[in-house]
Amino acid sequence: MKTKTFSGSEKALIIGIIFTVAVVIACIAMLGMVTPPGTPPKGNETEKEVNYSNFTALLEDFDDLPEIKDGVDLKERNAKERILFLLRGDDPEIERAFEVLQKYGRPSNFTYYEFPAYNTQLEVLLWLAEEREISDYDRIALAIALNYGAVLAISDEEVEKELKDYVVNLYDYFVETDAIVPWDIMAYPLEADIALVWGANGINYPLFFEKKNQYPEGTKYNEIGIPNYYALNWIEVFRDNEMNEEDFDWLFVDVSTLKEIRAFLLHEMSSEGLKGLHVKGVSERVDSMLCGSLEYHTDKPSAEVSYIEVEGRITPGCGLSNPDWQWKHFKEKSSIVGNCRDVTCMNIFFLKSLNIPAIGFGVSSGSSFGHRIVVFYDYEKEGLWRITEHQKEIIEGHVEAPKLSVDNYFPVVWSNWHEKIYPRHSYEELRTLEEGFEIHEL
């Protein structure tokens, strides 16, 4: 038998082939040890199945999303896996958010125009997950999805395009600000995040006149024939027509406005920024500053109708719910325009610019006293909501009753129009509002 002998070049070739095969085998073995996106770790299959089984309807909702129905690209596939990764977590706040998203994600139709039949909250979450790694600030991402799913439901096509960029920019803003301020938004509960990320003044809508001098001279507001003109809301306004760009730009604060307000406050609060300051101290100073800068206008029923032009539209000069215009006016005139509703509105956005959750509450006592106040979330005091000392003094100057009727609810549409947003009153002592209380929602 003859023995085959190899030249030097042939030996080198054989060795190269063997080495290549070995590398391929090793890579296959390593891939077997890696957990691909959306796949649970080994030994945790049972927990994973139980978790997903609680969200069967939500998983099915993915197939009906507009961006999924037209074909799934790599970006959308990765976004879905990021959402599924959150769903596998053990944070009870995250699980609660997904429970809301599953229950209320498909909006309840209260309008007379075509309404989305898909899960709008999940669609917004998919937008975020396409552009950002959302696992670090998962509660912020989910809070944005819960809130803005309701906006998507009532938006026309142009607003939908704007909204897609808006939610990503908002997410970036709160993440960016978290690295600046001393309080930690990652410690906030879901309720606080829902309040924080809402970019409008509740669901309040201003009163607009058709023209200046629309009514005869001397006409009073209680004679104009518009029921609850001082408390118009989106449910009434957007029942017949979708939200258009003019509405959206008027109602929602621009991220550039938040950045400017943040820079202003950082400069005003301290030469060292916010070092050593606390949530309550910042809230007190902001409220006192805004109350002291008010250029007062009223639309109380006994007042004569007034006509104030704002961005080309005719208003009573109060209840404007236009944070961008108010900030521009503040920069130019060192004042804001309106009454307590406008002070509260701007309080909200000044505090949110520093990642302090804030909302507006109505308080009243009988038929003689009604007032709008800012309520801020003080995570430094057992995670309670509080009013400022200045607002306490205003209330004390008008009310002797031991208890106040309070709009104790979240004035944002996290429930995606399933639960209409009307005041859920509770009765609270003034001392409780100052020391801290819980909001009965979610």
N, C-alpha and C positions, 0 to 999 in steps of 0.2 A: 504494500500500500504506500502510495506516495503521500507525503505530507505537504500541504499547501504552505508556502512561505509568503510573507507580505513585505512589500517595500515600506520605507519610512513614511511616505505620503499616505499609503493605504492604512497603516497603523494609526496615523493621526486622525484620518477620517472616521475610523471605527470608534476611536476613543471619544471623538466629538459627538457621534450619534448616541453613544451610551450616556454621555453626560447630559445631552438634551433630553433624553427619555427620563432620566432620573429627576431632572428639574421639573418636568411636566407632572410626574407622579407626585412629587413633593407639593406642588402647587394645588393639585387636586385634593390632596390630603388636608392642606391648610384651608381650602375653601369649605371643606366639610365641617371645619371647626368654627367658621364664621357665621354669625347670625345675620341673615339678610334683612333688609328693612321690612317691617311688618311681620316678622317671624319671632315668636317668643323664644327666650333662652331655653336650652335643654333642661328638662326636669321641671318646667313650669307650665307645661301644656294644659293641665287641668285648670289652673288659675286663669289662664288666658281664655280658655273656652268659656268659663263661667262669666268672665268680664264681657266678652263679646256677645254672649247670649243675651245679656241685658240690653244690648243696643242693636238688635236685629233690624228694627225699622230704620234706624239712623244709617246703618251700613247700606241698606237698600236705597236710601235717599241719594247716595253718591251717583247712582246710575241715571238719575233724572236731572242732574245739574246740567245747565246749558253748556258749560265748558267740557263736560265729560261726554255728553251726547253727540258732540260733533267730532269725536275721535280723541283718544288720549295720547298726548305726547309725553316725552320724558319728564318735562317740567311738571306737568299735572300728575304724573305717576308718583314722582318724588313728593309732591305736596300731599297727596293722599296718604303716603306712608308716614309723613311727619304727623299727620292728624291721628293716624292709627297708633303711632308711638305714644302720643299723649293719652289716648284711650286706654292704653295698657298700664298707665301709672296707678299709684296707690294714694294720690292726694285726694282727700274727700271733697275739696273745693272744686277740683277739676272734674271729678265725677258728677258733682252737682251741676256744673255748667253743661256737661254733655247731656244730663237728664233734661235740663231745660231746652237744650238745642234739639233733642229728639222729640220732646212734647210740643214745643211751640215753633220749631224751625220752619214748618210750612205755614205761612201767614194766614190769619183769619181775614176773610174779605169783608170789609165794611164800605167798599166803594161802589160806584156805578160804572167803572171802567174795567177793562180786562186786568185780572190780578194774577200774579205768579202762582203756579200750582206746585212749584218745587220748593225745596228747603233753602230759603234765602239766607238764613243764618249760616248754614253749612257752606253756601256759595261764597260768602264773605270770608269765612275761615279758610277756604281753599285759596282765595286771592292772596291772603296773607302768607299762607304756607308755600305758595309758589315763589314768593319773593324773599322770604326770610326764614331763617331757622328759628322756629317759634317755641322751642322747648324750654329755653331759659326764662323767657317771660311769657309762659303759657297762659297764666290767668289774664294778663293784659290782652293777649290775642283772642282768647275766648270771650272776654268782656266786649271787645270791639265787634266780634261776630254776633253776639246776642243783641247788641244795640243797633248795629247798622244793617242787619237783616231786615229790620222794619223800615228803614229808609229805602233800601233797595226795592221793597215791595210797592212803594208808592211813587217811585221815580220814573221819569221819562228816560229815553235812550241817552240823551246828552248828560243827564245827571248820573246815570249809571256809569258812564265812562269816567266822569270826574270822581265819582265815589270810589272807584277802584284804586286810583292813585291816592286819594285822601286817606283811606284807612291805613295804607302802608306808611304814609308820611306821619300820621298820628302815632302809629306804633313806634316808629323810629324816634319820634320826639320824646315820648315818655321813657323809652330806654335810655336815650341820651341824657335826659334830665335826672334820671336815677343816679347817674355817676357824679352829678353836681351837688344835689341836695343831701343833707344828713339823714333824712328819713328814708326808709327802705320800702319801696313799693312791692317788693317780692314778699313782704310780710303782711300785705293787705288781704283781707278776705274778699270774696267775689263781689259782695255788695259794694264795697269801696271802689273796686276797680270799675264796676259798671257805672258808678257815678263819675269817676275820674275821666273816663275816655269819651263821655258824651260831649259832643262839640257844639250843642245848641243850648238855648235857655229853656230847659224842659221841652215841652211841646207847645210853647206859647207862640201865638201869632199876633202881629200888630194890627191895629186898626188903620186902614188906609182910606183917605178921602179921594173922590174922583177928581176934585180940583179945589183950588183955594176959593173960599167964600161959597162953598157948596150949599150951605144953609143960610137963611136970613140972619142978618146981624142980630146978636143977642140970644140966639138959640143956645139952649143948654144941652149938655150931653144926655140928660134923661129925656130929651125930646127928639132925639135923632132917629128913634125907631129901630135901633139895632139891639136885640136882647144880649145881655152879657158882653157888650162891646169891649169891656176892659179885661175879659177873660177868654178871648177867642183862642181856640186850639186847633191842632192839626186835624183832628177827627172831623171837625166841621169844614175846614178849609179844603182838605184834600179828599173829601168824599166824592166830589164831582170831577175834579181835575188833578192830574198827576203833578208832583213837584217838578218844577222846571229849574233851569239854571239860575234864573233871577231869584227864585225862592231860596235855593240852596246857598247861593253866595251871600244872601242877606242873613240867613238864619245861622249858618255854621261858621265858627271861628276858623280863620285861616291859620295854618301852622306858623307862617311867618309872623303873624300877630302874636301868637304865644311866645315865640322866640324874642320878639322885641320887648314884650311885657316882662319876660324872665330877666332879660339883661337890665331893664330899668329897675326891677326890684332888687336884684343882686347888688346893684350900685347904691340904691337908696337905703337898703337895710343895714349895711355895714361895710366898712372899708375892707373887711376880710371875708366878704361874701356872707354866707349864712352860718358860718362857724359860730357855735355857741348859742344859736337861736333855736327856738322851739316852735312847733306848729301853732300853738295857741298865741304866742307872741307875734308871729308873722300875721296871723289872721286878725288879731286886734289892730295892728298898725295899718293893714290894708283897709279894713273896714272904716277906721277913723279917717284915713286919707280920702277915701272915696266919698264918704258922707259929707266931709268938709268941702269937697270940690263940686258939689251938685249945683247945676244950673236948673232951677226948679220949674217944672211944668206939670200941670195936673189935668186929669180927665174925670175928676169926681163928678157925680151926677148933677150937682148944683152949679158947676162951673160953666162958663160960656165956652162954646167950641172955639178952639184955636187951631191955626194951620201952620205947621212947621215943616219945611221941605228938608228931606233927608234922602240923599242919593237920587234926586229926581222924583221922589214920591212924596205925597202930602200926608203928614201924620199929625196926631195931637201933640207930638213932642215928648211923649212918654210911653212906656210899655213897648219900646222899640224892638227889643230882642235882636239887635244888630251889633255884636261885639266888635267887629272890624271897624265900623264907622265910629262907634263910641271911643275906641282906642285912638283913632286918628284925630278925633276932636280933642281928646285928652292931651295928646302930644302938642297940638297947636294952641289950645286955650287953657290947658291945665284944669279942665273940668269935664264932667260928663253931663248929659242932658236927660231930664226926666224926673222921676219920683222914686219911691222906695223900690219899685219893681226894677228900675234901671240900675240903682245902686246894687241891688242883690245880683242882678245879671252880671255886672262887671266884677263884683266881689268873686263870683264863681270862677271867672276866667283868669283873674289875677292870681287866685290861689291855685288853680289847675296848672298855671304856667310853672309852678314850683312843685308839681306832683302832689298837691294837697287836694283830695277829693272834696267837692263842695256841691251843694244843691240849694235850690230856693224853696222855702216853706212859707205858706200863708198861716198867719196866726190871727185870731179874732176873739172878741169878747162881746157877746150879745150883738146888737145891730149898730152899736155906736163906734166900735173900733175894729179896723182891719188893717193889717200891716204885712209887708213882705220882708222876710229876713233871710240871710245867708246862714246855712248850717254846714259846718266843716267837720271832717272826720279827723279825730285826734287819736292816732294810734299810740301815742305816748301816754294816753290816759285810758287804758283798758279797752281801747278800740271803740270808743263811744263817739256819738255825734254831739256837737255843742254849738251854742250861739256865742256871739262875742259880748263882752262887757258893755260895749256901746249900745248894742241892740237891746240888751237887758234894761239899760237906763231909759231908752226910748219907750219901751213897753211899760215900765214902771211909771212913767210920766202920764200915761193914758189909762191905765187899768188898775182897778183896786181888787177885782175878783181874784180869788185864790187860784183859779184854774183857767187855762186858755184852751180854746179849740184850735187844734193843730192839724195841718194837712200832713199826717204821718204816713208818707208813702214815697216811693221813688218816682219822680216825674220824668221817667224815661221809658222807652217802649221795649224793654228787654223781652216782654212776653209776645212780641211780634203781632200786636193787635188782637190777641186772643182775649186779653183782659183790658177793657177800655180804661184809660187812665183818667179816672175821676178821683177827687180827694177822698181819702179814707180817714176821717177825722178821729182823733183821740183827744183826751183831755189831760193836759199836763200842767203841773205847777211850774211857775217861772224858774224856780230854783232848780228843778230837774233839767230844764233846757240849758241852763248855764253849766251845771255840773256834769251833764252827759246823759244820753239816753240812747235807746236802740230804735231803729226804724223797722216797722212791722211790715216787711216785704220779703219776697224770695223765700 
